[in-house]
């Protein structure tokens, strides 16, 4: 059986992203390793407290030789538009989580709204990545 262990979001500044994901979203650091032999490449992962089977890599946008300048610019452009990827978070109470995160300075792009699948809100991290916050409603079986 295959399982998702790690996913990745591009970030402009790993320290800024780390502060956002830990101090505002309440996640914990899983790994923070700098590999000198790879040009001081930093492997930085975070995850929700208590969710041990998955983590998010906060990946700095690489330059050459991994990405040419044109590709780097395209990634940055997609991030600015909120289309470089999305993190989907669930919560037991979307309105309460929304209120708590706004009090911490998180700027939402969409307030909580009732949808067919539950209550959903949207915001972005400091690098522009889209994050959805959803209180999932149990759907009736057909």
C-alpha positions as CSV (number, residue, x, y, z in Angstrom):
1,X,0.0,0.0,0.0
2,X,1.2,3.5,-0.9
3,X,0.6,6.5,1.4
4,X,1.4,10.2,1.1
5,X,4.3,11.0,3.4
6,X,5.4,14.4,2.3
7,X,4.1,17.2,0.1
8,X,5.8,20.5,-0.8
9,X,5.1,24.1,-1.3
10,X,7.4,26.7,-2.8
11,X,8.4,29.5,-0.5
12,X,10.3,32.8,-1.0
13,X,11.8,32.8,2.4
14,X,12.1,29.6,4.5
15,X,12.4,31.4,7.8
16,X,9.4,33.6,7.1
17,X,7.4,30.5,6.0
18,X,8.5,28.6,9.1
19,X,7.3,31.4,11.4
20,X,3.9,31.5,9.6
21,X,3.3,27.7,9.7
22,X,4.4,27.3,13.3
23,X,3.5,30.5,15.0
24,X,0.2,31.3,13.2
25,X,-1.0,27.9,12.0
26,X,0.3,26.1,15.1
27,X,2.3,23.4,13.2
28,X,5.5,21.9,14.5
29,X,8.9,21.5,12.9
30,X,9.6,17.9,11.8
31,X,12.9,18.3,10.1
32,X,15.3,21.3,9.6
33,X,18.5,20.1,8.1
34,X,21.1,22.0,6.1
35,X,23.3,19.9,3.7
36,X,26.6,21.7,3.1
37,X,27.6,19.3,0.4
38,X,24.6,20.4,-1.7
39,X,25.3,24.1,-1.5
40,X,23.7,24.6,1.9
41,X,20.4,23.1,0.7
42,X,17.9,23.3,3.5
43,X,15.3,20.5,4.0
44,X,12.6,22.1,6.2
45,X,9.4,20.3,7.0
46,X,6.4,21.1,9.2
47,X,3.2,19.3,10.1
48,X,0.1,19.6,12.3
49,X,0.8,18.6,15.9
50,X,0.0,15.0,16.4
51,X,-0.4,14.1,12.7
52,X,2.7,12.0,12.4
53,X,2.2,10.4,9.0
54,X,2.4,13.4,6.8
55,X,4.5,16.6,6.5
56,X,4.8,19.7,4.3
57,X,8.2,20.7,2.9
58,X,8.8,24.4,2.9
59,X,11.0,24.4,-0.2
60,X,13.0,27.4,-1.3
61,X,12.8,28.1,-5.0
62,X,16.0,26.9,-6.5
63,X,18.1,28.5,-9.1
64,X,20.5,26.9,-11.5
65,X,21.3,24.1,-12.1
66,X,17.9,22.9,-10.9
67,X,15.8,25.7,-12.4
68,X,16.8,28.1,-15.1
69,X,16.0,31.8,-14.5
70,X,12.9,31.7,-16.8
71,X,11.4,28.7,-14.9
72,X,12.2,30.4,-11.5
73,X,10.3,33.5,-12.7
74,X,7.3,31.4,-13.8
75,X,7.1,29.7,-10.4
76,X,7.3,33.0,-8.7
77,X,4.5,34.4,-10.9
78,X,2.3,31.4,-10.2
79,X,2.9,31.8,-6.5
80,X,1.9,35.5,-6.6
81,X,-1.4,34.5,-8.2
82,X,-2.0,31.7,-5.7
83,X,-1.7,29.0,-8.3
84,X,1.5,27.2,-7.4
85,X,-0.4,24.6,-5.3
86,X,-2.9,24.4,-2.5
87,X,-2.8,23.1,1.0
88,X,-6.1,21.7,2.3
89,X,-6.6,21.8,6.0
90,X,-9.6,20.5,7.9
91,X,-11.0,21.8,11.2
92,X,-13.8,20.8,13.5
93,X,-15.0,24.5,13.6
94,X,-14.2,26.6,10.6
95,X,-15.6,29.9,12.1
96,X,-13.7,29.5,15.3
97,X,-10.4,28.7,13.4
98,X,-11.0,31.6,11.1
99,X,-11.5,34.0,14.1
100,X,-8.4,32.6,15.9
101,X,-6.2,32.9,12.8
102,X,-7.5,36.4,11.9
103,X,-6.6,37.5,15.5
104,X,-3.1,36.2,14.8
105,X,-2.8,38.4,11.7
106,X,-3.7,35.8,9.0
107,X,-5.3,37.6,6.0
108,X,-8.1,35.6,4.5
109,X,-9.1,35.8,0.8
110,X,-12.4,34.2,1.6
111,X,-14.4,34.2,4.8
112,X,-16.1,31.0,6.0
113,X,-19.0,30.1,3.7
114,X,-21.4,27.2,3.6
115,X,-20.7,24.8,0.7
116,X,-22.3,21.5,-0.3
117,X,-19.4,19.7,1.4
118,X,-19.1,21.8,4.6
119,X,-18.0,25.3,5.7
120,X,-14.9,26.5,3.8
121,X,-12.6,29.5,3.9
122,X,-9.4,30.5,2.1
123,X,-6.1,32.4,2.8
124,X,-2.6,32.5,1.6
125,X,0.8,32.0,3.2
126,X,3.5,34.8,3.0
127,X,4.7,33.3,-0.3
128,X,1.2,33.4,-1.9
129,X,0.4,29.7,-1.6
130,X,-3.3,29.1,-1.4
131,X,-4.6,27.4,1.8
132,X,-8.1,26.1,2.2
133,X,-9.6,25.7,5.7
134,X,-12.6,23.3,5.7
135,X,-15.1,22.0,8.2
136,X,-16.1,18.9,6.4
137,X,-19.8,17.9,6.5
138,X,-20.7,14.2,6.5
139,X,-22.5,13.6,3.2
140,X,-25.5,11.3,3.1
141,X,-24.9,7.9,1.4
142,X,-26.9,7.3,-1.8
